[in-house]
Amino acid sequence: MDDFKLKLFLSVLGGIVFSFVFILLAFALPLDKKQEIIKKPKNKLEHVAKSMRER
């Protein structure tokens, strides 16, 4: 009976660790490859360049 409890405990612990690894990977890996970083223009030249791109 002691051997069965040890196997059960190790199976449950292994399942928890396995799930935890995949949960961490879900948060660590990006969802999609294309991510645009939109930054606000800081000076007048960047404002002009942004307005020219939007045309």
PDB file of N, CA, C and O in Angstrom:
ATOM      1  N   MET A   1       0.827  -1.193   0.000  1.00  0.00           N
ATOM      2  CA  MET A   1       0.000   0.000   0.000  1.00  0.00           C
ATOM      3  C   MET A   1       0.872   1.257   0.000  1.00  0.00           C
ATOM      4  O   MET A   1       0.505   2.267  -0.601  1.00  0.00           O
ATOM      5  N   ASP A   2       2.016   1.199   0.668  1.00  0.00           N
ATOM      6  CA  ASP A   2       2.907   2.358   0.730  1.00  0.00           C
ATOM      7  C   ASP A   2       3.454   2.688  -0.650  1.00  0.00           C
ATOM      8  O   ASP A   2       3.611   3.861  -0.990  1.00  0.00           O
ATOM      9  N   ASP A   3       3.746   1.666  -1.451  1.00  0.00           N
ATOM     10  CA  ASP A   3       4.243   1.867  -2.810  1.00  0.00           C
ATOM     11  C   ASP A   3       3.181   2.528  -3.690  1.00  0.00           C
ATOM     12  O   ASP A   3       3.497   3.375  -4.525  1.00  0.00           O
ATOM     13  N   PHE A   4       1.942   2.142  -3.500  1.00  0.00           N
ATOM     14  CA  PHE A   4       0.848   2.727  -4.269  1.00  0.00           C
ATOM     15  C   PHE A   4       0.678   4.211  -3.934  1.00  0.00           C
ATOM     16  O   PHE A   4       0.459   5.022  -4.835  1.00  0.00           O
ATOM     17  N   LYS A   5       0.774   4.570  -2.677  1.00  0.00           N
ATOM     18  CA  LYS A   5       0.643   5.980  -2.265  1.00  0.00           C
ATOM     19  C   LYS A   5       1.785   6.821  -2.834  1.00  0.00           C
ATOM     20  O   LYS A   5       1.581   7.969  -3.229  1.00  0.00           O
ATOM     21  N   LEU A   6       2.985   6.246  -2.872  1.00  0.00           N
ATOM     22  CA  LEU A   6       4.127   6.958  -3.434  1.00  0.00           C
ATOM     23  C   LEU A   6       3.926   7.200  -4.928  1.00  0.00           C
ATOM     24  O   LEU A   6       4.186   8.299  -5.417  1.00  0.00           O
ATOM     25  N   LYS A   7       3.466   6.181  -5.655  1.00  0.00           N
ATOM     26  CA  LYS A   7       3.211   6.337  -7.085  1.00  0.00           C
ATOM     27  C   LYS A   7       2.096   7.352  -7.339  1.00  0.00           C
ATOM     28  O   LYS A   7       2.179   8.148  -8.274  1.00  0.00           O
ATOM     29  N   LEU A   8       1.081   7.324  -6.528  1.00  0.00           N
ATOM     30  CA  LEU A   8      -0.020   8.269  -6.671  1.00  0.00           C
ATOM     31  C   LEU A   8       0.453   9.694  -6.407  1.00  0.00           C
ATOM     32  O   LEU A   8       0.116  10.620  -7.145  1.00  0.00           O
ATOM     33  N   PHE A   9       1.231   9.855  -5.356  1.00  0.00           N
ATOM     34  CA  PHE A   9       1.764  11.170  -5.014  1.00  0.00           C
ATOM     35  C   PHE A   9       2.664  11.706  -6.121  1.00  0.00           C
ATOM     36  O   PHE A   9       2.557  12.874  -6.493  1.00  0.00           O
ATOM     37  N   LEU A  10       3.548  10.865  -6.650  1.00  0.00           N
ATOM     38  CA  LEU A  10       4.439  11.290  -7.724  1.00  0.00           C
ATOM     39  C   LEU A  10       3.675  11.603  -9.011  1.00  0.00           C
ATOM     40  O   LEU A  10       4.053  12.510  -9.753  1.00  0.00           O
ATOM     41  N   SER A  11       2.608  10.859  -9.275  1.00  0.00           N
ATOM     42  CA  SER A  11       1.794  11.137 -10.462  1.00  0.00           C
ATOM     43  C   SER A  11       1.095  12.481 -10.347  1.00  0.00           C
ATOM     44  O   SER A  11       1.067  13.252 -11.307  1.00  0.00           O
ATOM     45  N   VAL A  12       0.537  12.765  -9.192  1.00  0.00           N
ATOM     46  CA  VAL A  12      -0.144  14.044  -8.975  1.00  0.00           C
ATOM     47  C   VAL A  12       0.864  15.190  -9.028  1.00  0.00           C
ATOM     48  O   VAL A  12       0.602  16.222  -9.645  1.00  0.00           O
ATOM     49  N   LEU A  13       2.002  15.013  -8.388  1.00  0.00           N
ATOM     50  CA  LEU A  13       3.031  16.046  -8.395  1.00  0.00           C
ATOM     51  C   LEU A  13       3.563  16.286  -9.806  1.00  0.00           C
ATOM     52  O   LEU A  13       3.791  17.432 -10.194  1.00  0.00           O
ATOM     53  N   GLY A  14       3.757  15.239 -10.561  1.00  0.00           N
ATOM     54  CA  GLY A  14       4.204  15.380 -11.946  1.00  0.00           C
ATOM     55  C   GLY A  14       3.171  16.107 -12.799  1.00  0.00           C
ATOM     56  O   GLY A  14       3.535  16.924 -13.645  1.00  0.00           O
ATOM     57  N   GLY A  15       1.901  15.821 -12.589  1.00  0.00           N
ATOM     58  CA  GLY A  15       0.840  16.514 -13.318  1.00  0.00           C
ATOM     59  C   GLY A  15       0.800  17.995 -12.988  1.00  0.00           C
ATOM     60  O   GLY A  15       0.595  18.823 -13.875  1.00  0.00           O
ATOM     61  N   ILE A  16       0.992  18.332 -11.736  1.00  0.00           N
ATOM     62  CA  ILE A  16       0.987  19.735 -11.321  1.00  0.00           C
ATOM     63  C   ILE A  16       2.169  20.478 -11.942  1.00  0.00           C
ATOM     64  O   ILE A  16       2.007  21.582 -12.462  1.00  0.00           O
ATOM     65  N   VAL A  17       3.343  19.878 -11.889  1.00  0.00           N
ATOM     66  CA  VAL A  17       4.533  20.513 -12.458  1.00  0.00           C
ATOM     67  C   VAL A  17       4.380  20.662 -13.969  1.00  0.00           C
ATOM     68  O   VAL A  17       4.720  21.707 -14.525  1.00  0.00           O
ATOM     69  N   PHE A  18       3.878  19.642 -14.627  1.00  0.00           N
ATOM     70  CA  PHE A  18       3.668  19.673 -16.075  1.00  0.00           C
ATOM     71  C   PHE A  18       2.695  20.794 -16.455  1.00  0.00           C
ATOM     72  O   PHE A  18       2.935  21.531 -17.412  1.00  0.00           O
ATOM     73  N   SER A  19       1.602  20.919 -15.705  1.00  0.00           N
ATOM     74  CA  SER A  19       0.631  21.981 -15.961  1.00  0.00           C
ATOM     75  C   SER A  19       1.235  23.350 -15.706  1.00  0.00           C
ATOM     76  O   SER A  19       0.991  24.287 -16.466  1.00  0.00           O
ATOM     77  N   PHE A  20       2.011  23.474 -14.657  1.00  0.00           N
ATOM     78  CA  PHE A  20       2.626  24.752 -14.301  1.00  0.00           C
ATOM     79  C   PHE A  20       3.578  25.228 -15.394  1.00  0.00           C
ATOM     80  O   PHE A  20       3.635  26.420 -15.698  1.00  0.00           O
ATOM     81  N   VAL A  21       4.322  24.297 -15.982  1.00  0.00           N
ATOM     82  CA  VAL A  21       5.251  24.655 -17.062  1.00  0.00           C
ATOM     83  C   VAL A  21       4.475  25.212 -18.255  1.00  0.00           C
ATOM     84  O   VAL A  21       4.883  26.215 -18.842  1.00  0.00           O
ATOM     85  N   PHE A  22       3.368  24.577 -18.617  1.00  0.00           N
ATOM     86  CA  PHE A  22       2.599  25.062 -19.752  1.00  0.00           C
ATOM     87  C   PHE A  22       1.893  26.378 -19.455  1.00  0.00           C
ATOM     88  O   PHE A  22       1.728  27.197 -20.359  1.00  0.00           O
ATOM     89  N   ILE A  23       1.479  26.599 -18.231  1.00  0.00           N
ATOM     90  CA  ILE A  23       0.888  27.886 -17.861  1.00  0.00           C
ATOM     91  C   ILE A  23       1.934  28.985 -17.975  1.00  0.00           C
ATOM     92  O   ILE A  23       1.637  30.068 -18.479  1.00  0.00           O
ATOM     93  N   LEU A  24       3.155  28.724 -17.515  1.00  0.00           N
ATOM     94  CA  LEU A  24       4.216  29.719 -17.641  1.00  0.00           C
ATOM     95  C   LEU A  24       4.558  29.995 -19.099  1.00  0.00           C
ATOM     96  O   LEU A  24       4.809  31.142 -19.468  1.00  0.00           O
ATOM     97  N   LEU A  25       4.569  28.965 -19.926  1.00  0.00           N
ATOM     98  CA  LEU A  25       4.838  29.162 -21.347  1.00  0.00           C
ATOM     99  C   LEU A  25       3.747  29.984 -22.018  1.00  0.00           C
ATOM    100  O   LEU A  25       4.032  30.771 -22.920  1.00  0.00           O
ATOM    101  N   ALA A  26       2.512  29.812 -21.592  1.00  0.00           N
ATOM    102  CA  ALA A  26       1.410  30.585 -22.176  1.00  0.00           C
ATOM    103  C   ALA A  26       1.577  32.067 -21.884  1.00  0.00           C
ATOM    104  O   ALA A  26       1.222  32.900 -22.718  1.00  0.00           O
ATOM    105  N   PHE A  27       2.104  32.408 -20.728  1.00  0.00           N
ATOM    106  CA  PHE A  27       2.313  33.816 -20.404  1.00  0.00           C
ATOM    107  C   PHE A  27       3.609  34.356 -21.002  1.00  0.00           C
ATOM    108  O   PHE A  27       3.699  35.547 -21.300  1.00  0.00           O
ATOM    109  N   ALA A  28       4.599  33.508 -21.181  1.00  0.00           N
ATOM    110  CA  ALA A  28       5.905  33.976 -21.635  1.00  0.00           C
ATOM    111  C   ALA A  28       5.968  34.146 -23.152  1.00  0.00           C
ATOM    112  O   ALA A  28       6.632  35.062 -23.637  1.00  0.00           O
ATOM    113  N   LEU A  29       5.297  33.289 -23.901  1.00  0.00           N
ATOM    114  CA  LEU A  29       5.387  33.348 -25.355  1.00  0.00           C
ATOM    115  C   LEU A  29       4.365  34.325 -25.916  1.00  0.00           C
ATOM    116  O   LEU A  29       3.242  34.397 -25.418  1.00  0.00           O
ATOM    117  N   PRO A  30       4.737  35.075 -26.944  1.00  0.00           N
ATOM    118  CA  PRO A  30       3.784  36.027 -27.532  1.00  0.00           C
ATOM    119  C   PRO A  30       2.681  35.304 -28.294  1.00  0.00           C
ATOM    120  O   PRO A  30       2.852  34.173 -28.747  1.00  0.00           O
ATOM    121  N   LEU A  31       1.559  35.976 -28.423  1.00  0.00           N
ATOM    122  CA  LEU A  31       0.416  35.391 -29.092  1.00  0.00           C
ATOM    123  C   LEU A  31       0.594  35.343 -30.604  1.00  0.00           C
ATOM    124  O   LEU A  31       0.287  34.334 -31.238  1.00  0.00           O
ATOM    125  N   ASP A  32       1.081  36.416 -31.169  1.00  0.00           N
ATOM    126  CA  ASP A  32       1.298  36.443 -32.606  1.00  0.00           C
ATOM    127  C   ASP A  32       2.673  37.031 -32.904  1.00  0.00           C
ATOM    128  O   ASP A  32       3.299  37.658 -32.049  1.00  0.00           O
ATOM    129  N   LYS A  33       3.117  36.818 -34.108  1.00  0.00           N
ATOM    130  CA  LYS A  33       4.465  37.257 -34.478  1.00  0.00           C
ATOM    131  C   LYS A  33       4.518  38.754 -34.772  1.00  0.00           C
ATOM    132  O   LYS A  33       5.521  39.410 -34.488  1.00  0.00           O
ATOM    133  N   LYS A  34       3.432  39.295 -35.344  1.00  0.00           N
ATOM    134  CA  LYS A  34       3.439  40.699 -35.733  1.00  0.00           C
ATOM    135  C   LYS A  34       2.898  41.561 -34.589  1.00  0.00           C
ATOM    136  O   LYS A  34       1.698  41.563 -34.313  1.00  0.00           O
ATOM    137  N   GLN A  35       3.780  42.274 -33.947  1.00  0.00           N
ATOM    138  CA  GLN A  35       3.383  43.203 -32.909  1.00  0.00           C
ATOM    139  C   GLN A  35       3.986  44.561 -33.243  1.00  0.00           C
ATOM    140  O   GLN A  35       5.206  44.708 -33.319  1.00  0.00           O
ATOM    141  N   GLU A  36       3.132  45.537 -33.438  1.00  0.00           N
ATOM    142  CA  GLU A  36       3.598  46.877 -33.741  1.00  0.00           C
ATOM    143  C   GLU A  36       3.686  47.682 -32.454  1.00  0.00           C
ATOM    144  O   GLU A  36       2.779  47.656 -31.622  1.00  0.00           O
ATOM    145  N   ILE A  37       4.764  48.375 -32.313  1.00  0.00           N
ATOM    146  CA  ILE A  37       4.933  49.252 -31.173  1.00  0.00           C
ATOM    147  C   ILE A  37       4.601  50.660 -31.646  1.00  0.00           C
ATOM    148  O   ILE A  37       5.295  51.224 -32.493  1.00  0.00           O
ATOM    149  N   ILE A  38       3.544  51.213 -31.096  1.00  0.00           N
ATOM    150  CA  ILE A  38       3.110  52.542 -31.492  1.00  0.00           C
ATOM    151  C   ILE A  38       3.613  53.530 -30.446  1.00  0.00           C
ATOM    152  O   ILE A  38       3.211  53.490 -29.283  1.00  0.00           O
ATOM    153  N   LYS A  39       4.489  54.404 -30.882  1.00  0.00           N
ATOM    154  CA  LYS A  39       4.998  55.403 -29.949  1.00  0.00           C
ATOM    155  C   LYS A  39       4.548  56.784 -30.393  1.00  0.00           C
ATOM    156  O   LYS A  39       4.372  57.042 -31.584  1.00  0.00           O
ATOM    157  N   LYS A  40       4.370  57.643 -29.444  1.00  0.00           N
ATOM    158  CA  LYS A  40       3.926  59.000 -29.738  1.00  0.00           C
ATOM    159  C   LYS A  40       5.112  59.830 -30.201  1.00  0.00           C
ATOM    160  O   LYS A  40       6.225  59.677 -29.696  1.00  0.00           O
ATOM    161  N   PRO A  41       4.864  60.723 -31.179  1.00  0.00           N
ATOM    162  CA  PRO A  41       5.953  61.589 -31.636  1.00  0.00           C
ATOM    163  C   PRO A  41       6.399  62.545 -30.533  1.00  0.00           C
ATOM    164  O   PRO A  41       5.582  63.083 -29.786  1.00  0.00           O
ATOM    165  N   LYS A  42       7.706  62.743 -30.448  1.00  0.00           N
ATOM    166  CA  LYS A  42       8.263  63.562 -29.373  1.00  0.00           C
ATOM    167  C   LYS A  42       8.550  64.999 -29.818  1.00  0.00           C
ATOM    168  O   LYS A  42       8.425  65.938 -29.031  1.00  0.00           O
ATOM    169  N   ASN A  43       8.932  65.159 -31.080  1.00  0.00           N
ATOM    170  CA  ASN A  43       9.274  66.506 -31.526  1.00  0.00           C
ATOM    171  C   ASN A  43       8.527  66.841 -32.810  1.00  0.00           C
ATOM    172  O   ASN A  43       7.750  66.030 -33.315  1.00  0.00           O
ATOM    173  N   LYS A  44       8.765  68.032 -33.332  1.00  0.00           N
ATOM    174  CA  LYS A  44       8.021  68.517 -34.492  1.00  0.00           C
ATOM    175  C   LYS A  44       8.314  67.686 -35.742  1.00  0.00           C
ATOM    176  O   LYS A  44       7.409  67.435 -36.538  1.00  0.00           O
ATOM    177  N   LEU A  45       9.555  67.260 -35.923  1.00  0.00           N
ATOM    178  CA  LEU A  45       9.904  66.454 -37.088  1.00  0.00           C
ATOM    179  C   LEU A  45       9.158  65.117 -37.086  1.00  0.00           C
ATOM    180  O   LEU A  45       8.695  64.667 -38.134  1.00  0.00           O
ATOM    181  N   GLU A  46       9.041  64.493 -35.941  1.00  0.00           N
ATOM    182  CA  GLU A  46       8.303  63.231 -35.847  1.00  0.00           C
ATOM    183  C   GLU A  46       6.815  63.449 -36.100  1.00  0.00           C
ATOM    184  O   GLU A  46       6.158  62.590 -36.689  1.00  0.00           O
ATOM    185  N   HIS A  47       6.277  64.584 -35.663  1.00  0.00           N
ATOM    186  CA  HIS A  47       4.867  64.908 -35.947  1.00  0.00           C
ATOM    187  C   HIS A  47       4.636  65.038 -37.447  1.00  0.00           C
ATOM    188  O   HIS A  47       3.656  64.516 -37.978  1.00  0.00           O
ATOM    189  N   VAL A  48       5.539  65.733 -38.124  1.00  0.00           N
ATOM    190  CA  VAL A  48       5.405  65.921 -39.575  1.00  0.00           C
ATOM    191  C   VAL A  48       5.529  64.584 -40.289  1.00  0.00           C
ATOM    192  O   VAL A  48       4.757  64.299 -41.204  1.00  0.00           O
ATOM    193  N   ALA A  49       6.491  63.759 -39.884  1.00  0.00           N
ATOM    194  CA  ALA A  49       6.677  62.452 -40.513  1.00  0.00           C
ATOM    195  C   ALA A  49       5.457  61.568 -40.309  1.00  0.00           C
ATOM    196  O   ALA A  49       5.061  60.837 -41.218  1.00  0.00           O
ATOM    197  N   LYS A  50       4.859  61.628 -39.131  1.00  0.00           N
ATOM    198  CA  LYS A  50       3.669  60.814 -38.851  1.00  0.00           C
ATOM    199  C   LYS A  50       2.503  61.285 -39.707  1.00  0.00           C
ATOM    200  O   LYS A  50       1.766  60.464 -40.252  1.00  0.00           O
ATOM    201  N   SER A  51       2.328  62.587 -39.830  1.00  0.00           N
ATOM    202  CA  SER A  51       1.210  63.094 -40.629  1.00  0.00           C
ATOM    203  C   SER A  51       1.400  62.755 -42.117  1.00  0.00           C
ATOM    204  O   SER A  51       0.427  62.505 -42.828  1.00  0.00           O
ATOM    205  N   MET A  52       2.654  62.748 -42.577  1.00  0.00           N
ATOM    206  CA  MET A  52       2.908  62.371 -43.966  1.00  0.00           C
ATOM    207  C   MET A  52       2.626  60.889 -44.224  1.00  0.00           C
ATOM    208  O   MET A  52       2.151  60.528 -45.301  1.00  0.00           O
ATOM    209  N   ARG A  53       2.912  60.043 -43.255  1.00  0.00           N
ATOM    210  CA  ARG A  53       2.644  58.609 -43.395  1.00  0.00           C
ATOM    211  C   ARG A  53       1.140  58.327 -43.404  1.00  0.00           C
ATOM    212  O   ARG A  53       0.682  57.411 -44.088  1.00  0.00           O
ATOM    213  N   GLU A  54       0.372  59.114 -42.643  1.00  0.00           N
ATOM    214  CA  GLU A  54      -1.062  58.878 -42.536  1.00  0.00           C
ATOM    215  C   GLU A  54      -1.817  59.315 -43.777  1.00  0.00           C
ATOM    216  O   GLU A  54      -2.970  58.921 -43.954  1.00  0.00           O
ATOM    217  N   ARG A  55      -1.220  60.100 -44.626  1.00  0.00           N
ATOM    218  CA  ARG A  55      -1.902  60.567 -45.841  1.00  0.00           C
ATOM    219  C   ARG A  55      -2.195  59.474 -46.765  1.00  0.00           C
ATOM    220  O   ARG A  55      -2.766  59.703 -47.832  1.00  0.00           O
TER     221      ARG A  55
END
